Structures are given as C-alpha cells and as structure tokens.
Amino acid sequence: MDRPVLPSVDDMTPSEEGGPIARSGFDYQDEIAVGVLVDMLEDPVIQKVHFETHDDLVVVRVADECPIAEFVQVKGGEINQLWTVAVVCKSENGAGSSILERSLARDACREHSNFRLITLRQVGSELKPLTYPRDSPGRHLSDPQMASLLKEFLGKKLTCISKKGNGVEYWLLNCLWQERPDEIAVRESNFSRLMRLSSRSGSPLFPEQLEQLLDDLRLWVKRAGAARWRSHRSMKIITRKEICSWLERRLAELRAGAASPSGGKLTGKMEQAGLDEDQIQMAIDLRLSYAKLVRTSRYMTTKNAEKLQLRVKSELASLRARMMAGQLQLDGQGFHLLCLERMDAINSERRSDTEDHSAYLKGCMYDITDRCLHRFSRPA
C-alpha cells in the first residue's frame, strides 16, 4: 500500500499556536534561539529556522541533497527537574501528551525527522547516551547503554507511532539531548561566537557593537515567535540568505558609523525615527559640542567624563531592552523623547555637582547613536 504524499515542514499548518499566544518569561528560550541563528551564520548546511511553529524551534538542514527537519524543544522552566526516562514518558494531559510522544508526533513531514531537547538541568545517568553526537559509537543500539535505554523506554509501553510509521526506537536513535547552563552562559557563548564571525569577516567589532547586534537578533526572535502562522508565515521562518544579508548589512553600517565623524549616521537614524529637520540639526550640534568638550581637559576630569559616558550607555541599553521586550509601546518620536527625558533625569540626580551637564549627556547620547550603538526606531 502506497504511503500518502506528505507535505514539507514549511507548508504544514502547526497543530497549535500556544507559543505565540503566551510569550512571557521566554528569555532562556529566546537566547537559545539566538544561538541557533548564529549556528545558521556559521553552518551553510542550515537553510532555515522556524520559530514556534511545529515545536519551539525547527531547524531545516540540507546535507548531500537530503533535507532534514530537526524539531527542537527548549525546557528552561523546570529549574529543579532532573531529567529521567520516567519524566520523558510521563503523560501530562492524557494519552499522547508525554514529551516523547509529542516529539515523535512531529515526524509527519516529507523531510527526514531529527529531534533535539535542550534543557537547563542535567539528565539522569540512564539518559546520558542521548547527549552524545548522533553519529558517535555510543549511540548505536549495539552499545550496552543504548540497548538498556531502549529496553527501559519500551518498558513504559507507549504505543506512539508517527505518521511515517516510526516508533520509540526511531526517536531514540534520532534524538540529541543538549544540557545548556543558565541564560547568562548562553549569552556569553553567543557573544563569543558572534565576535569570531565578525573577526573572520575582516570587521572586528567593539563589545558594545556586538551587544547591539545581539539585541537586534533577540528582537527578531521575539517577533518571529509572536507572529501568527496563518497571517504572517514568512515572519516565522528565517532563512540563511536573510540572516547572512542582515549580518553583512549591519557590519557595513557599524564600520561606516565608527569611521564617520560627520554625524551622517545620526541623521539617518533620526530620519528613520520620523524626527524633523530642526530636531536633527539640533542633535548634530549637540553631538559636535560634546566632541569639543571631550577634547577639552579643563571641562571635566577624565574619570568624571568616563563615569557620565558609562551612565549614558547603561541608561540607553536599559531603555532599548525595555522597548525590545515590548514594555515600551512607543514610536520613534516617542522613544526619542523618553531618551531625552532620561538624560535630563540623570543630570538632575547629580546633586553634588552644581554644573549643568544636560547638553553633555545628550551630546553623548547622539554620539552613541551616530556610532550605530543606539537607535530610536524599532529595527525592521
């Protein structure tokens, strides 16, 4: 009997859209997703990534003309959970609701299916073979540990069979389990890898520039996850061509911004935010005044100047993060006004210093913007 023709994973309608509906507290998952985008920048085999469609992530690879859809579940909320066979096979809401069963059910597309679990906490000793690479000797069923693990899974008497006729043994052989530490460690890893990529491109970046790139990726991931499949399918799938073009464009932008003393990048950033010509000219004048003050040692001691500059960077980073997280629902003009107000607030807080530094603070803000480390509009 011929099997029915299965659709591609890119065309299948997701069975549920719980992720886009409830996206609060997903910082760990989003940071993992940023890492997958960096994977795609590093590895030409990865062709595209889905965000919260059939699983938390779906990574589509094409190797030797063989398309592979890897269904990835990210488990970051189970802080005190030690992962065991019993937990993986436990039914959460009736038959077919265990982690294993829900994962195997994804095997319904014409691509070869792989599975991956990424967890904050470690696995128990019996699951350790799943943390080995899929092609390593320790993953063969001839290995005693793997044979024992298969026997334990089969002992749970799960009757799950995928649409393609595959069962527990198939899932076991094609599943990779990654133990990832806390969110901070994942962030540091993403930072280091992006730094290496920028260096290999011949455009090594400063740390603050790398953080700007990572912030852009985080916002991209959040938007992709929050989009709905039926109305914005293209937003939910990011291709390798898209991410490589984005990186090339952003590197060129950062290079140009770092090399240009004229305020040209500042003008572009403010125009993107919908600010008028008078505001732009005032910002350019404040930036030039700031540059003169920085070169005038009599204006402020180096230590005090560095403290103020660091405070401005920190404040802008916080405001930008709040905007990206959806806490600030502002257009470019509104966000620009909020940034100016925060500079005035910092100036007012300096009670021990009788001199007014508001122009210096705003000039510093515009200088940071001109160097492509801040923007007032939401990234496209």
Residue pairs with C-beta under 8 A, 6 or more apart in sequence:
3 164
3 165
5 110
6 108
6 109
6 110
6 163
6 164
7 109
7 110
8 67
8 109
8 110
8 111
9 50
9 54
9 58
9 60
9 69
9 109
9 110
9 111
10 48
10 50
10 60
10 237
12 54
12 108
12 109
13 229
13 230
14 53
14 54
14 229
15 54
17 52
17 228
17 229
19 52
19 56
19 225
20 52
20 225
20 226
20 227
20 228
20 229
23 222
23 225
23 226
25 77
26 222
26 225
27 183
28 74
28 76
28 77
28 120
28 182
28 183
28 186
29 56
29 74
29 76
30 218
30 221
30 222
30 225
31 183
31 186
31 187
31 190
31 218
32 57
32 74
32 76
32 118
32 180
32 186
33 49
33 51
33 56
33 57
33 74
33 221
33 225
34 190
34 214
34 217
34 218
34 221
35 186
35 189
35 190
35 193
36 49
36 57
36 59
36 72
37 49
37 217
37 220
37 221
37 238
37 243
38 190
38 193
38 194
38 197
38 217
39 46
39 59
40 46
40 48
40 49
40 238
40 240
40 243
41 197
41 243
41 244
41 247
42 193
42 197
44 240
45 61
45 62
45 63
46 59
46 60
46 61
46 240
47 60
47 61
47 62
47 239
47 240
48 60
48 237
48 238
48 239
48 240
49 57
49 58
49 59
49 60
49 237
49 238
50 57
50 58
50 59
50 60
50 236
50 237
51 57
51 221
51 224
51 225
51 227
51 236
51 237
51 238
52 224
52 225
52 236
53 229
53 236
53 237
54 71
54 106
55 71
55 72
55 73
55 103
55 106
56 72
56 73
56 74
57 72
57 74
58 69
58 70
58 71
58 72
59 69
59 70
59 72
59 116
60 67
60 68
60 69
60 70
60 111
61 67
61 68
61 70
62 68
66 112
67 110
67 111
67 112
68 111
68 112
68 113
68 114
69 106
69 109
69 111
69 112
69 113
69 114
70 113
70 114
70 115
70 116
71 103
71 106
71 113
71 114
71 115
71 116
72 115
72 116
72 117
72 118
73 99
73 103
73 115
73 116
73 117
73 118
74 118
74 119
75 81
75 117
75 118
75 119
75 120
76 119
76 120
76 183
77 120
78 119
78 120
78 121
79 120
79 121
80 121
81 87
81 119
81 121
82 121
82 122
82 123
82 124
83 119
83 121
83 122
83 123
83 124
83 127
83 177
84 123
84 124
84 126
84 127
85 124
85 126
85 127
85 149
85 152
85 153
85 156
86 156
87 99
88 98
88 99
88 100
88 127
89 98
89 99
89 100
89 153
89 156
89 158
90 98
90 99
91 97
91 98
91 101
92 98
96 102
96 105
96 160
98 158
99 117
100 153
100 158
100 160
100 168
100 171
101 158
101 160
103 115
103 117
103 171
103 175
104 115
104 160
104 162
104 166
104 167
104 168
104 170
104 171
105 160
105 162
106 113
106 115
106 162
107 113
107 162
107 163
107 164
107 166
107 170
107 171
108 162
108 163
108 164
113 162
113 164
113 166
113 174
114 134
114 174
114 175
114 176
115 171
115 174
115 175
115 176
116 175
116 176
116 177
116 178
117 130
117 175
117 176
117 177
117 178
118 178
118 180
119 177
119 178
119 179
119 180
120 180
120 181
120 182
121 179
122 179
123 130
123 131
123 177
123 179
126 148
126 149
126 152
127 149
127 177
128 145
129 138
129 139
129 143
129 145
129 146
129 149
130 149
130 172
130 175
130 176
130 177
131 176
131 177
131 178
131 179
132 138
132 139
133 139
133 176
134 173
134 174
134 176
137 143
138 145
138 146
139 146
139 173
140 146
141 147
141 150
141 169
141 173
146 172
149 172
150 168
150 169
150 172
153 168
153 172
154 168
158 168
160 167
160 168
161 167
162 170
180 186
187 214
190 214
191 207
191 210
191 211
191 214
194 210
194 213
194 214
195 204
195 205
195 210
197 247
198 204
198 205
198 210
198 251
201 247
201 251
203 251
203 254
203 255
205 213
205 251
205 254
206 258
208 313
208 373
209 254
209 258
209 371
209 372
209 373
211 317
212 254
212 372
212 373
212 374
213 247
213 250
213 254
215 320
215 321
215 324
216 246
216 250
216 379
218 324
219 324
219 378
219 379
220 238
220 379
222 324
222 325
222 326
223 235
224 235
224 236
224 237
224 238
225 236
227 235
227 236
229 236
253 265
253 372
254 371
254 372
256 265
256 372
257 265
257 370
257 371
257 372
257 373
258 371
258 372
260 370
261 291
263 283
263 284
263 287
263 288
263 366
263 370
264 370
265 369
265 370
265 371
265 372
266 280
266 283
266 284
266 287
266 366
266 369
266 370
267 280
267 284
269 369
269 370
269 372
269 374
269 375
269 376
269 377
270 279
270 280
270 283
270 336
270 369
270 376
271 280
272 332
272 375
272 376
272 377
273 331
273 332
273 333
273 335
273 336
273 375
273 376
273 377
274 331
274 332
274 333
274 377
275 283
275 332
275 333
275 336
275 376
279 336
283 362
283 366
284 366
286 359
286 362
286 363
286 366
287 363
287 366
287 367
287 370
288 363
289 359
289 363
290 359
290 360
290 362
290 363
290 364
290 366
290 367
291 363
291 367
293 299
293 300
293 360
293 363
294 305
299 305
300 308
300 360
308 346
308 357
308 360
308 361
308 364
309 364
311 346
312 343
312 346
312 361
312 364
312 365
312 368
313 368
313 373
315 342
315 343
315 346
316 339
316 365
316 368
316 373
316 374
319 328
319 335
319 338
319 339
319 342
320 374
320 375
322 328
323 330
323 335
323 378
328 335
328 338
330 338
331 377
332 376
332 377
332 378
333 376
335 376
335 377
336 376
339 365
339 376
340 362
340 365
343 358
343 361
343 362
343 365
344 358
346 361
347 356
347 357
347 358
347 361
350 357
365 374
368 374
369 375
369 376
